Amino acid sequence: MDYPEVKVIGAGLAGTEAAWQIANAGVPVKLFEMRPSISSPAHHTDEFAELVCSNSFGAISPDRAAGLLQAELRIFNSLIIKTADKFAVPAGGALAVDRSKFSKALTEELEKHPLIEIHREENYNMPSQSEIAVIATGPLTSKKLAKEIRLFTGIDSCHFYDAASPIILGESIDYDLVFKASRYDKGDPSYLNCPMSKLIYDKFRDELINGEQAQLKEFEKESANFFEGCLPIEELARRGCETMRYGPLKSIGLWNPDWGDLQDKQNRLKKRPYAIVQLRKEDVDGKLLNMVGFQTNLKWSEQKRIFRMIPGLANAEFIRFGVMHRNTFLESPRLLSPTLQFIKQNSLFAAGQITGTEGYAAAAAGGLLAGLNASLLTKNKKPMIFPDETIIGSLMNYVSGNNKYFASHRNKSFQPMPASFGLIPNLDKRIRDKKMRYEAYKERSIKIIHEFKKIISSNLEDRLCIPRI
């Protein structure tokens, strides 16, 4: 049977996942991506699903919210997570990827799909009522399309300022001053760790606070705000002497065997560094290293000067400096249903970070849901809603009209949210121990996801054609 085509605008993580899910449902896709003809402040390539900030998808263990979200996506055969698994690099307890190979593989996968027609051009017109479409332009939506969305919704978009960490050349590190380890010895010793004394830390913090910033435009200064989950390192430094030590520079859980017996309390207290900067591999061979938690808006010359104060980085060569960019997102609870359809135009979907989810896997989850539901609508079937007890379902509730808290607190501003156990319903039986409680959340979610998929499979002819239940 021939189905009408679905338009997907944006080939980031959400748009890539949405296009692939739609095409695999036997529905033709027109995928629009404005790069390379029009670039953004954060992108460096014209590949699909480019990771512009970290190369990490977060904790991989399914007893963590980020890991459980990845597990749910694997059950639904997510292209994004499957590709991330294929090009994973050692990162302790996290899923991190070789970002270049990851994006290149996804681009090639979509380019060769017979039902995906790719248009390398900007699409800034809002889809009509007669079209089924997915807007997945992400937090760096072009000005023209952002204006059209504002006119369509009647609501000004929200925004925050996000930043990316620098990437340095692995061979430029002084390996005599750093050591390999993963926090609490989880997984392989995948991180390079740069230990700091209190004297070095205090001088480093002072330089961060007083370092020259890249200037925001005047209109941006008036409304500048940061996403709390991705604060610039200099902003953390300003918040207090100890703030960085309880954030990205914490030394707890990291130990160099050369320091002696970890179990000897006196030795541990004597030898443990005051702070530690971690470097994570960007590729399997460790030729490129990401400065973990070092999002920044410092001028490039200041980044080079200040970050070279870190032990082991005196001669560091910077392949990419940290940058800050403005992220746009919708006030989604007033605009979307939990199917990710716009309330005022149910043939139109939104997916990914533009909806207010935060994190790579969450963007993929939005693309998966919007893609499946756009396919259903094309086949004259009812869109689906994921169960509340799943991480996917809880995130879609948060960014939709099902967000009961936002509905009852209209004076509160809607802010992006990553995967969190705090969003899902309580267990039937209270469990005080956090580790056991998270394990129970995982078991409940995985069980419900599998049951959900069985119901889907038993009722439909098409492999990915799913009715709402």
C-alpha positions as a printed NumPy array, in Angstrom:
array([[ 0.   ,  0.   ,  0.   ],
       [ 1.222,  3.499, -0.835],
       [ 1.14 ,  5.981,  2.03 ],
       [ 1.413,  9.77 ,  1.861],
       [ 4.852, 11.075,  2.741],
       [ 5.755, 12.548,  6.14 ],
       [ 7.895, 15.642,  6.36 ],
       [10.637, 15.694,  9.02 ],
       [12.313, 19.055,  9.591],
       [15.751, 18.753, 11.154],
       [18.248, 15.877, 11.086],
       [19.589, 16.043, 14.606],
       [19.182, 13.164, 17.039],
       [15.384, 13.424, 17.181],
       [14.897, 14.036, 13.458],
       [17.232, 11.194, 12.518],
       [15.396,  8.77 , 14.815],
       [11.974,  9.985, 13.661],
       [12.834,  9.667,  9.954],
       [14.223,  6.155, 10.432],
       [11.207,  4.959, 12.444],
       [ 8.767,  6.37 ,  9.87 ],
       [10.624,  4.875,  6.913],
       [10.874,  1.491,  8.64 ],
       [ 7.105,  1.572,  9.036],
       [ 6.856,  1.627,  5.232],
       [ 6.018,  5.329,  5.031],
       [ 8.018,  7.644,  2.734],
       [ 9.894, 10.535,  4.375],
       [11.088, 13.906,  3.191],
       [13.911, 14.88 ,  5.549],
       [15.014, 18.53 ,  5.586],
       [18.382, 19.597,  7.02 ],
       [19.635, 23.16 ,  6.592],
       [23.315, 22.306,  7.   ],
       [25.721, 22.821,  5.27 ],
       [24.09 , 25.719,  3.381],
       [23.14 , 27.307,  6.715],
       [25.179, 26.497,  9.803],
       [24.626, 27.092, 13.523],
       [26.84 , 28.551, 16.272],
       [27.61 , 25.077, 17.661],
       [27.834, 22.662, 14.717],
       [31.171, 21.805, 13.086],
       [30.092, 19.355, 10.344],
       [27.185, 18.69 ,  7.982],
       [26.615, 15.153,  9.346],
       [23.273, 14.114, 10.825],
       [22.877, 13.807, 14.616],
       [26.111, 15.679, 15.316],
       [26.865, 15.748, 19.045],
       [27.654, 19.393, 19.697],
       [28.367, 19.205, 23.432],
       [29.645, 16.12 , 25.247],
       [30.12 , 12.749, 23.571],
       [28.4  , 11.013, 26.503],
       [24.846,  9.646, 26.694],
       [25.137,  9.356, 30.479],
       [25.233,  6.369, 32.818],
       [24.785,  3.044, 31.047],
       [23.539,  1.004, 34.005],
       [19.747,  0.519, 33.808],
       [19.403,  1.172, 37.542],
       [20.143,  4.827, 36.709],
       [17.546,  6.969, 34.946],
       [19.785,  7.703, 31.938],
       [20.721,  4.03 , 31.612],
       [17.116,  2.885, 31.93 ],
       [16.104,  5.285, 29.171],
       [18.786,  3.748, 26.939],
       [17.501,  0.25 , 27.822],
       [13.934,  1.222, 26.893],
       [15.128,  2.617, 23.57 ],
       [17.036, -0.588, 22.816],
       [13.843, -2.59 , 23.296],
       [12.202, -0.407, 20.637],
       [15.201, -0.81 , 18.295],
       [16.288,  2.829, 18.41 ],
       [18.706,  3.624, 15.587],
       [20.433,  6.281, 17.711],
       [21.16 ,  3.95 , 20.631],
       [22.078,  1.028, 18.36 ],
       [24.626,  3.254, 16.614],
       [25.895,  4.638, 19.931],
       [26.483,  1.079, 21.158],
       [28.345,  0.249, 17.952],
       [30.725,  3.201, 18.222],
       [31.07 ,  3.305, 22.013],
       [34.408,  4.32 , 23.51 ],
       [35.618,  3.376, 27.024],
       [34.03 ,  5.724, 29.573],
       [33.751,  3.829, 32.829],
       [30.089,  3.519, 33.751],
       [28.87 ,  5.795, 30.952],
       [27.91 ,  5.314, 27.312],
       [30.213,  7.602, 25.326],
       [30.818,  7.466, 21.588],
       [33.318,  8.327, 18.909],
       [31.287, 11.32 , 17.768],
       [32.734, 11.453, 14.242],
       [32.073,  7.786, 13.423],
       [28.685,  7.956, 15.169],
       [27.334, 10.844, 13.074],
       [28.888,  9.587,  9.846],
       [27.27 ,  6.16 , 10.259],
       [23.843,  7.672, 10.946],
       [24.113,  9.951,  7.91 ],
       [25.018,  7.003,  5.682],
       [22.181,  4.89 ,  7.142],
       [19.576,  7.501,  6.24 ],
       [21.108,  8.348,  2.865],
       [20.845,  4.747,  1.693],
       [17.286,  4.157,  2.944],
       [14.993,  3.818, -0.113],
       [12.077,  5.583,  1.592],
       [14.012,  8.627,  2.832],
       [14.408, 11.58 ,  0.484],
       [16.948, 14.067,  1.848],
       [16.757, 17.796,  1.16 ],
       [19.812, 19.816,  2.153],
       [17.996, 23.118,  2.502],
       [16.254, 25.205,  5.115],
       [12.523, 24.606,  5.535],
       [11.148, 27.58 ,  7.421],
       [ 7.468, 27.335,  6.508],
       [ 5.122, 25.753,  9.029],
       [ 3.518, 22.564,  7.64 ],
       [-0.123, 22.89 ,  6.597],
       [-3.104, 21.083,  8.158],
       [-3.101, 18.614,  5.293],
       [ 0.513, 17.543,  5.904],
       [ 1.771, 15.12 ,  8.528],
       [ 5.067, 16.507,  9.77 ],
       [ 7.589, 16.411, 12.606],
       [ 9.458, 19.507, 13.746],
       [12.771, 18.318, 15.196],
       [14.977, 21.353, 14.661],
       [16.415, 21.211, 18.153],
       [17.594, 24.005, 20.414],
       [19.398, 25.738, 17.537],
       [16.302, 26.301, 15.406],
       [16.902, 28.909, 12.716],
       [15.585, 32.427, 13.245],
       [13.157, 32.179, 10.325],
       [11.545, 28.97 , 11.523],
       [11.549, 30.132, 15.164],
       [ 9.576, 33.196, 14.059],
       [ 7.061, 31.021, 12.192],
       [ 6.658, 28.786, 15.252],
       [ 5.997, 31.833, 17.453],
       [ 3.337, 33.042, 15.036],
       [ 1.79 , 29.561, 14.932],
       [ 1.709, 29.019, 18.707],
       [ 1.075, 32.595, 19.803],
       [ 3.673, 32.029, 22.563],
       [ 7.238, 33.326, 22.673],
       [ 9.753, 30.498, 22.792],
       [11.813, 30.001, 25.942],
       [15.569, 29.832, 25.922],
       [18.68 , 29.196, 27.98 ],
       [22.402, 29.389, 27.313],
       [24.286, 26.143, 26.875],
       [28.008, 25.581, 26.471],
       [30.352, 22.924, 25.115],
       [33.61 , 21.663, 26.625],
       [37.012, 21.95 , 24.907],
       [38.625, 18.982, 23.143],
       [42.388, 18.528, 23.379],
       [44.965, 16.427, 21.539],
       [45.78 , 13.289, 23.515],
       [49.467, 13.227, 22.628],
       [49.942, 16.743, 24.043],
       [49.216, 15.561, 27.617],
       [52.029, 15.03 , 30.136],
       [51.221, 11.451, 31.128],
       [53.711, 11.549, 34.014],
       [51.369, 13.915, 35.87 ],
       [48.055, 12.152, 35.248],
       [46.689,  8.688, 36.008],
       [44.075,  6.368, 34.529],
       [40.99 ,  5.47 , 36.581],
       [37.21 ,  5.418, 36.526],
       [35.277,  6.669, 39.524],
       [34.733,  3.909, 42.086],
       [36.541,  1.561, 39.637],
       [33.395,  1.162, 37.521],
       [34.266, -0.457, 34.196],
       [37.709, -0.067, 32.681],
       [40.047,  2.714, 33.91 ],
       [38.856,  4.882, 31.029],
       [39.453,  8.442, 32.231],
       [42.676, 10.395, 32.51 ],
       [42.736, 12.199, 35.843],
       [44.645, 15.399, 36.583],
       [45.136, 15.789, 40.38 ],
       [45.224, 19.272, 41.918],
       [46.602, 20.504, 45.229],
       [44.677, 23.138, 47.181],
       [47.197, 25.787, 46.16 ],
       [46.792, 25.042, 42.452],
       [43.011, 24.747, 42.806],
       [42.675, 28.144, 44.516],
       [44.814, 29.872, 41.877],
       [42.903, 28.111, 39.121],
       [39.544, 29.189, 40.575],
       [40.703, 32.815, 40.846],
       [41.744, 32.812, 37.183],
       [38.419, 31.301, 36.115],
       [36.487, 33.98 , 37.98 ],
       [38.568, 36.812, 36.558],
       [39.06 , 35.376, 33.068],
       [37.814, 37.415, 30.109],
       [34.467, 36.199, 28.773],
       [33.236, 36.033, 25.206],
       [30.77 , 38.904, 24.961],
       [27.037, 38.351, 24.617],
       [25.064, 40.794, 22.515],
       [23.153, 43.442, 24.423],
       [19.734, 41.887, 23.805],
       [21.096, 38.544, 24.961],
       [22.502, 39.963, 28.218],
       [19.052, 41.147, 29.27 ],
       [17.619, 37.633, 29.242],
       [20.7  , 35.45 , 29.694],
       [20.165, 32.401, 31.873],
       [21.969, 29.089, 32.105],
       [20.704, 25.532, 32.162],
       [21.536, 24.3  , 35.659],
       [22.567, 20.877, 34.381],
       [25.259, 22.314, 32.092],
       [26.715, 25.382, 33.797],
       [29.919, 26.988, 32.486],
       [32.886, 26.059, 34.68 ],
       [33.546, 29.729, 35.451],
       [29.944, 30.105, 36.661],
       [30.473, 27.169, 39.03 ],
       [33.66 , 28.842, 40.284],
       [31.749, 32.04 , 41.066],
       [29.18 , 30.18 , 43.14 ],
       [31.621, 29.312, 45.89 ],
       [35.057, 28.009, 46.838],
       [33.895, 24.41 , 47.086],
       [31.316, 24.272, 44.291],
       [33.617, 22.799, 41.632],
       [35.   , 20.276, 44.17 ],
       [31.491, 18.915, 44.698],
       [30.826, 18.929, 40.954],
       [33.076, 18.077, 38.003],
       [36.327, 18.4  , 40.002],
       [35.45 , 16.101, 42.891],
       [38.201, 13.69 , 43.893],
       [36.076, 11.174, 45.807],
       [36.101,  7.714, 44.214],
       [39.343,  8.241, 42.26 ],
       [42.633,  6.742, 43.382],
       [46.086,  6.309, 41.885],
       [47.645,  2.969, 42.987],
       [51.015,  4.77 , 43.186],
       [49.676,  6.625, 46.228],
       [49.677,  3.446, 48.297],
       [46.958,  1.586, 50.199],
       [43.495,  3.042, 49.608],
       [42.097,  1.142, 52.602],
       [44.577,  2.837, 54.963],
       [42.539,  5.801, 56.189],
       [45.509,  7.904, 57.225],
       [47.213,  7.326, 53.882],
       [43.991,  8.048, 52.024],
       [43.451, 11.347, 53.806],
       [47.087, 12.323, 53.288],
       [47.406, 11.406, 49.603],
       [43.977, 12.195, 48.168],
       [44.182, 15.313, 45.926],
       [42.18 , 18.398, 46.771],
       [40.485, 18.243, 43.352],
       [40.72 , 16.236, 40.12 ],
       [40.025, 17.242, 36.509],
       [38.89 , 14.345, 34.33 ],
       [39.55 , 13.816, 30.615],
       [37.331, 11.426, 28.636],
       [38.17 ,  9.772, 25.311],
       [36.514, 11.184, 22.208],
       [37.633,  8.19 , 20.14 ],
       [38.64 ,  4.588, 20.809],
       [42.373,  5.309, 20.588],
       [42.251,  8.35 , 22.856],
       [43.745, 10.657, 20.233],
       [41.207, 13.284, 21.279],
       [40.138, 14.008, 24.859],
       [37.13 , 15.89 , 26.218],
       [37.517, 18.02 , 29.359],
       [34.665, 16.631, 31.456],
       [32.374, 19.305, 32.884],
       [34.388, 22.178, 31.394],
       [31.609, 23.926, 29.48 ],
       [32.771, 27.512, 29.164],
       [32.178, 30.969, 27.752],
       [35.769, 32.13 , 28.254],
       [37.512, 33.717, 25.288],
       [39.606, 31.175, 23.384],
       [42.893, 32.812, 24.394],
       [41.805, 32.683, 28.035],
       [40.823, 29.03 , 27.765],
       [44.305, 28.182, 26.535],
       [45.991, 30.239, 29.253],
       [43.84 , 29.128, 32.201],
       [43.265, 25.467, 31.335],
       [47.004, 24.971, 30.851],
       [47.325, 25.621, 34.608],
       [45.847, 22.14 , 35.168],
       [48.551, 19.584, 36.023],
       [49.412, 17.583, 32.908],
       [47.966, 20.171, 30.507],
       [50.814, 22.713, 30.444],
       [51.415, 21.983, 26.746],
       [47.884, 20.959, 25.807],
       [46.916, 21.511, 22.169],
       [43.272, 22.481, 21.747],
       [41.484, 20.884, 18.813],
       [38.221, 22.628, 19.694],
       [37.665, 25.385, 22.223],
       [34.566, 25.575, 24.387],
       [31.714, 27.687, 23.028],
       [28.412, 29.007, 24.332],
       [25.216, 29.116, 22.329],
       [21.589, 30.055, 22.841],
       [19.163, 27.124, 23.06 ],
       [15.516, 27.615, 22.14 ],
       [12.674, 25.418, 23.369],
       [ 8.886, 25.472, 23.351],
       [ 6.638, 26.058, 26.328],
       [ 5.513, 22.536, 25.564],
       [ 2.994, 21.831, 28.363],
       [ 0.743, 24.496, 26.84 ],
       [ 1.225, 23.26 , 23.286],
       [ 1.676, 19.477, 23.118],
       [-0.209, 16.323, 24.021],
       [ 1.774, 13.339, 25.419],
       [ 1.713, 11.862, 21.892],
       [ 3.882, 14.907, 20.945],
       [ 1.131, 16.243, 18.681],
       [ 0.414, 19.955, 18.744],
       [-2.943, 20.424, 20.448],
       [-4.107, 22.958, 17.839],
       [-2.909, 20.913, 14.841],
       [-2.789, 17.172, 15.452],
       [-1.108, 16.422, 12.132],
       [ 1.971, 18.25 , 13.417],
       [ 4.455, 16.754, 15.903],
       [ 7.43 , 18.159, 17.795],
       [10.355, 16.057, 18.973],
       [13.695, 16.367, 20.72 ],
       [15.258, 19.173, 22.684],
       [12.954, 21.793, 21.18 ],
       [10.206, 20.225, 23.337],
       [12.157, 20.724, 26.566],
       [13.739, 17.33 , 27.11 ],
       [17.434, 17.399, 27.978],
       [20.087, 14.908, 26.9  ],
       [20.904, 12.9  , 23.8  ],
       [18.905,  9.775, 24.682],
       [15.882, 11.893, 25.609],
       [16.054, 13.559, 22.183],
       [16.15 , 10.118, 20.557],
       [13.136,  9.08 , 22.655],
       [11.15 , 12.051, 21.388],
       [12.126, 11.224, 17.815],
       [11.12 ,  7.604, 18.289],
       [ 7.697,  8.509, 19.695],
       [ 6.983, 11.229, 17.115],
       [ 8.136,  8.935, 14.312],
       [ 5.942,  6.064, 15.408],
       [ 2.942,  8.322, 15.913],
       [ 3.382, 10.105, 12.592],
       [ 3.407,  6.658, 10.953],
       [ 0.223,  5.698, 12.763],
       [-1.53 ,  8.88 , 11.733],
       [-0.525,  8.236,  8.116],
       [-2.15 ,  4.798,  8.388],
       [-5.316,  6.256,  9.947],
       [-4.559,  4.754, 13.354],
       [-4.571,  6.423, 16.764],
       [-1.266,  7.693, 18.123],
       [ 0.26 ,  5.996, 21.147],
       [ 1.189,  7.1  , 24.638],
       [ 4.005,  5.368, 26.48 ],
       [ 3.163,  4.018, 29.965],
       [ 3.727,  6.471, 32.819],
       [ 5.996,  4.013, 34.624],
       [ 8.629,  4.175, 31.871],
       [11.276,  6.854, 31.544],
       [10.067,  7.61 , 28.006],
       [ 6.476,  7.987, 29.205],
       [ 7.455, 10.159, 32.16 ],
       [ 9.5  , 12.518, 29.973],
       [ 6.661, 12.894, 27.465],
       [ 4.277, 13.621, 30.323],
       [ 6.641, 16.326, 31.578],
       [ 6.815, 18.119, 28.206],
       [ 3.083, 17.888, 27.509],
       [-0.327, 18.86 , 28.834],
       [ 0.042, 15.948, 31.268],
       [ 2.5  , 18.057, 33.272],
       [ 0.158, 18.574, 36.218],
       [ 2.648, 20.608, 38.241],
       [ 3.138, 23.179, 35.511],
       [-0.606, 23.316, 34.871],
       [-1.257, 24.22 , 38.516],
       [ 1.708, 26.613, 38.875],
       [ 1.302, 29.014, 35.969],
       [ 3.658, 31.506, 37.617],
       [ 6.499, 28.974, 37.309],
       [ 8.587, 28.998, 34.149],
       [ 8.894, 25.743, 32.217],
       [12.481, 24.485, 32.141],
       [14.182, 21.572, 30.312],
       [14.368, 18.241, 32.137],
       [16.662, 15.219, 31.722],
       [15.646, 11.627, 32.437],
       [14.9  , 11.313, 36.144],
       [13.355,  8.792, 38.524],
       [11.701, 11.801, 40.123],
       [ 9.306, 11.998, 37.159],
       [ 7.893,  8.472, 37.345],
       [ 5.074,  7.272, 39.651],
       [ 5.962,  5.905, 43.08 ],
       [ 6.264,  2.177, 43.602],
       [ 3.292,  0.358, 45.121],
       [ 5.452, -0.456, 48.129],
       [ 7.808,  2.132, 49.582],
       [11.499,  1.173, 49.489],
       [13.771,  3.335, 51.642],
       [17.102,  2.09 , 50.31 ],
       [17.866,  4.196, 47.216],
       [19.826,  1.529, 45.384],
       [17.073, -1.049, 45.903],
       [14.416,  1.52 , 44.953],
       [16.147,  2.346, 41.67 ],
       [16.508, -1.364, 40.937],
       [12.761, -1.757, 41.493],
       [12.031,  1.152, 39.156],
       [14.155, -0.576, 36.517],
       [12.444, -3.951, 36.904],
       [ 8.973, -2.386, 36.745],
       [ 9.789, -0.327, 33.667],
       [11.424, -3.16 , 31.706],
       [ 8.529, -5.492, 32.486],
       [ 5.919, -2.92 , 31.394],
       [ 7.881, -2.005, 28.237],
       [ 8.056, -5.647, 27.142],
       [ 4.337, -6.167, 27.842],
       [ 3.564, -2.96 , 25.97 ],
       [ 5.521, -4.15 , 22.961],
       [ 3.811, -7.57 , 22.979],
       [ 0.382, -5.938, 22.825],
       [ 1.58 , -3.745, 19.979],
       [ 3.003, -6.664, 17.992],
       [-0.041, -8.916, 18.433],
       [-2.529, -6.334, 17.165],
       [-0.832, -4.984, 14.037],
       [ 0.322, -6.187, 10.656],
       [ 3.092, -3.608, 10.184],
       [ 6.104, -4.154, 12.382],
       [ 6.102, -0.583, 13.675],
       [ 2.459,  0.341, 13.199],
       [ 1.277,  0.775, 16.785],
       [-2.217,  1.653, 18.045],
       [-2.791,  3.676, 21.151],
       [-3.716,  1.506, 24.124]])
